[in-house]
Amino acid sequence: MTSSRHTVRDLARDPADSPAPARRNPQRMPDPLHTETLDLSLPHLLLGVRTREWLQAAAPAPRKWRTYHHLCGGRHEQLRRLVGLELPLHAGLARRIHDVQKRLPSEAAQGGMRLSDVRRYQDVLRTELQLDCEESYLSYTHAVYPVDCQPEFFARLTPDTLPMPLDALLYDLSDPQKTPLDPGAQRWQLWIVTSNAPTYG
Protein backbone atom coordinates (compact mmCIF):
# COMPACT_ATOMS: atom_id res chain seq x y z
CA MET A 1 0.00 0.00 0.00
CA THR A 2 1.48 3.33 -1.06
CA SER A 3 0.12 6.61 0.25
CA SER A 4 1.73 9.91 1.10
CA ARG A 5 -1.03 10.63 3.62
CA HIS A 6 -2.52 8.17 6.06
CA THR A 7 -5.63 9.16 8.03
CA VAL A 8 -5.52 7.58 11.44
CA ARG A 9 -8.57 5.71 12.68
CA ASP A 10 -9.90 5.13 16.19
CA LEU A 11 -9.34 1.49 17.15
CA ALA A 12 -10.27 -0.70 20.07
CA ARG A 13 -7.81 -0.81 22.94
CA ASP A 14 -4.81 -3.08 22.30
CA PRO A 15 -5.16 -6.41 24.17
CA ALA A 16 -1.53 -6.04 25.33
CA ASP A 17 -2.38 -2.90 27.28
CA SER A 18 -3.31 -4.17 30.72
CA PRO A 19 -5.72 -2.02 32.75
CA ALA A 20 -4.00 0.69 34.75
CA PRO A 21 -4.77 1.11 38.47
CA ALA A 22 -6.93 4.03 39.51
CA ARG A 23 -5.05 7.30 39.73
CA ARG A 24 -4.36 8.66 43.19
CA ASN A 25 -4.26 12.18 41.87
CA PRO A 26 -7.76 13.55 41.15
CA GLN A 27 -6.46 15.67 38.30
CA ARG A 28 -7.14 13.75 35.10
CA MET A 29 -5.02 13.86 31.99
CA PRO A 30 -6.67 14.59 28.64
CA ASP A 31 -7.49 11.44 26.71
CA PRO A 32 -4.88 11.16 23.92
CA LEU A 33 -6.99 8.76 21.87
CA HIS A 34 -8.36 10.68 18.91
CA THR A 35 -8.05 10.84 15.15
CA GLU A 36 -4.77 12.31 13.93
CA THR A 37 -3.34 12.76 10.45
CA LEU A 38 0.35 12.74 9.55
CA ASP A 39 1.67 13.94 6.21
CA LEU A 40 3.87 10.94 5.48
CA SER A 41 5.52 12.50 2.47
CA LEU A 42 7.96 13.60 5.20
CA PRO A 43 9.34 11.53 8.10
CA HIS A 44 8.25 12.38 11.62
CA LEU A 45 10.05 12.06 14.95
CA LEU A 46 7.90 10.81 17.83
CA LEU A 47 8.89 10.52 21.47
CA GLY A 48 6.64 7.73 22.65
CA VAL A 49 5.54 6.03 25.81
CA ARG A 50 3.64 2.86 26.63
CA THR A 51 -0.13 3.38 26.91
CA ARG A 52 -0.13 2.01 30.45
CA GLU A 53 2.43 4.60 31.53
CA TRP A 54 0.33 7.38 30.05
CA LEU A 55 -2.77 6.21 31.92
CA GLN A 56 -0.92 5.96 35.24
CA ALA A 57 0.63 9.42 35.06
CA ALA A 58 -0.72 12.65 36.47
CA ALA A 59 -1.37 15.80 34.43
CA PRO A 60 1.44 16.37 31.91
CA ALA A 61 3.34 19.43 30.84
CA PRO A 62 1.53 21.38 28.09
CA ARG A 63 2.73 19.35 25.13
CA LYS A 64 0.67 17.90 22.32
CA TRP A 65 0.36 14.23 23.21
CA ARG A 66 -1.39 12.16 20.57
CA THR A 67 -2.26 8.58 19.72
CA TYR A 68 -1.28 7.65 16.17
CA HIS A 69 -2.54 4.50 14.48
CA HIS A 70 0.19 3.98 11.92
CA LEU A 71 0.31 1.54 9.02
CA CYS A 72 3.72 -0.17 8.97
CA GLY A 73 5.40 -3.53 8.31
CA GLY A 74 5.81 -3.09 4.55
CA ARG A 75 3.77 -5.58 2.54
CA HIS A 76 2.48 -7.14 5.79
CA GLU A 77 0.55 -3.90 6.49
CA GLN A 78 0.37 -4.03 10.26
CA LEU A 79 -1.40 -1.28 12.19
CA ARG A 80 0.41 -0.07 15.31
CA ARG A 81 -0.68 2.36 17.98
CA LEU A 82 1.97 4.91 18.98
CA VAL A 83 1.29 7.15 21.97
CA GLY A 84 3.63 10.12 22.05
CA LEU A 85 4.44 13.66 21.07
CA GLU A 86 6.00 14.92 17.87
CA LEU A 87 9.42 16.59 17.86
CA PRO A 88 10.83 18.71 15.02
CA LEU A 89 13.65 17.25 12.95
CA HIS A 90 16.83 19.17 12.17
CA ALA A 91 16.86 20.76 8.73
CA GLY A 92 18.14 18.36 6.09
CA LEU A 93 17.44 15.19 8.09
CA ALA A 94 14.26 14.30 6.21
CA ARG A 95 16.19 13.66 2.97
CA ARG A 96 18.83 11.61 4.80
CA ILE A 97 16.14 9.50 6.48
CA HIS A 98 14.51 8.81 3.10
CA ASP A 99 17.92 7.65 1.81
CA VAL A 100 18.32 5.37 4.84
CA GLN A 101 14.88 3.84 4.35
CA LYS A 102 15.74 2.93 0.76
CA ARG A 103 18.53 0.69 2.08
CA LEU A 104 16.22 -1.28 4.39
CA PRO A 105 14.00 -4.27 3.53
CA SER A 106 10.32 -3.41 3.10
CA GLU A 107 9.20 -6.87 4.30
CA ALA A 108 10.52 -6.27 7.84
CA ALA A 109 7.53 -6.68 10.16
CA GLN A 110 7.20 -7.46 13.85
CA GLY A 111 5.16 -10.57 13.09
CA GLY A 112 7.93 -12.07 10.96
CA MET A 113 11.15 -10.30 11.88
CA ARG A 114 14.50 -11.84 11.07
CA LEU A 115 17.67 -11.24 13.03
CA SER A 116 19.39 -10.17 9.80
CA ASP A 117 16.74 -7.42 9.35
CA VAL A 118 17.56 -5.97 12.76
CA ARG A 119 21.32 -6.19 12.20
CA ARG A 120 21.02 -4.48 8.84
CA TYR A 121 18.92 -1.70 10.37
CA GLN A 122 21.40 -1.17 13.20
CA ASP A 123 24.35 -1.05 10.78
CA VAL A 124 22.64 1.53 8.56
CA LEU A 125 21.52 3.58 11.57
CA ARG A 126 25.07 3.68 12.95
CA THR A 127 26.90 4.44 9.71
CA GLU A 128 24.45 6.85 8.06
CA LEU A 129 22.94 8.75 11.00
CA GLN A 130 25.38 8.07 13.88
CA LEU A 131 22.50 6.71 15.97
CA ASP A 132 21.83 3.33 17.58
CA CYS A 133 19.00 0.97 18.55
CA GLU A 134 20.92 -1.23 20.99
CA GLU A 135 18.19 -0.85 23.63
CA SER A 136 15.14 -0.22 21.43
CA TYR A 137 15.46 -2.66 18.51
CA LEU A 138 12.46 -4.76 19.62
CA SER A 139 10.06 -2.14 18.25
CA TYR A 140 11.72 -2.09 14.80
CA THR A 141 9.50 -2.63 11.80
CA HIS A 142 9.35 -1.11 8.32
CA ALA A 143 8.16 2.54 8.61
CA VAL A 144 8.65 2.64 12.41
CA TYR A 145 12.36 3.00 13.13
CA PRO A 146 13.39 3.00 16.82
CA VAL A 147 16.31 5.01 18.18
CA ASP A 148 17.68 4.70 21.72
CA CYS A 149 16.50 7.48 24.04
CA GLN A 150 19.89 9.02 24.79
CA PRO A 151 20.66 12.76 25.09
CA GLU A 152 23.29 12.69 22.33
CA PHE A 153 20.82 11.07 19.92
CA PHE A 154 18.15 13.65 20.72
CA ALA A 155 20.69 16.36 19.90
CA ARG A 156 21.43 14.77 16.52
CA LEU A 157 17.76 14.46 15.61
CA THR A 158 15.92 17.48 17.00
CA PRO A 159 16.57 21.09 18.03
CA ASP A 160 13.91 20.72 20.74
CA THR A 161 15.04 20.96 24.36
CA LEU A 162 13.81 18.03 26.45
CA PRO A 163 13.82 17.75 30.24
CA MET A 164 15.97 15.13 31.89
CA PRO A 165 14.61 12.88 33.26
CA LEU A 166 12.03 12.47 30.50
CA ASP A 167 9.41 11.48 33.08
CA ALA A 168 8.94 15.22 33.67
CA LEU A 169 6.98 15.19 30.40
CA LEU A 170 4.42 12.87 32.02
CA TYR A 171 4.58 13.87 35.62
CA ASP A 172 5.28 16.92 37.77
CA LEU A 173 8.41 15.67 39.53
CA SER A 174 8.57 18.78 41.73
CA ASP A 175 5.32 17.96 43.56
CA PRO A 176 6.04 15.72 46.58
CA GLN A 177 2.33 14.87 46.88
CA LYS A 178 2.44 12.83 43.70
CA THR A 179 3.64 9.25 43.76
CA PRO A 180 6.48 8.81 41.23
CA LEU A 181 6.26 6.32 38.43
CA ASP A 182 8.26 3.12 38.63
CA PRO A 183 11.88 4.16 37.93
CA GLY A 184 12.70 0.72 36.53
CA ALA A 185 10.05 0.77 33.81
CA GLN A 186 11.21 0.92 30.21
CA ARG A 187 8.50 3.38 29.24
CA TRP A 188 10.21 5.66 26.71
CA GLN A 189 10.60 5.07 22.98
CA LEU A 190 11.96 7.29 20.21
CA TRP A 191 10.60 6.52 16.74
CA ILE A 192 11.31 7.81 13.26
CA VAL A 193 7.98 7.28 11.47
CA THR A 194 7.80 7.20 7.67
CA SER A 195 5.46 6.17 4.89
CA ASN A 196 4.90 2.42 4.58
CA ALA A 197 6.13 2.37 0.98
CA PRO A 198 6.65 -1.21 -0.33
CA THR A 199 9.69 -0.44 -2.45
CA TYR A 200 13.00 -1.50 -1.04
CA GLY A 201 15.17 -4.61 -1.03
Number of C-alpha atoms within 10 A of each C-alpha: 12 12 12 13 13 18 15 18 15 13 12 6 11 10 7 8 11 10 11 13 9 9 13 13 13 9 10 14 14 11 11 16 17 13 14 15 13 18 14 18 14 15 20 20 23 24 21 21 19 17 22 15 20 22 19 21 24 22 17 18 12 8 11 11 22 20 21 25 23 25 24 27 27 23 17 19 16 17 14 14 18 21 22 25 18 18 19 12 20 13 10 8 15 17 12 11 19 15 12 16 22 13 14 19 19 23 22 23 23 16 10 11 15 12 9 10 18 18 13 13 25 20 15 18 20 12 11 12 16 12 21 21 22 11 13 18 17 12 16 22 26 29 26 26 21 28 26 19 19 11 12 11 16 20 14 14 19 16 13 12 10 14 10 9 8 13 19 14 19 22 20 18 15 8 9 8 10 14 15 15 16 9 8 6 9 12 17 16 20 26 23 18 23 26 27 26 21 19 15 12 9
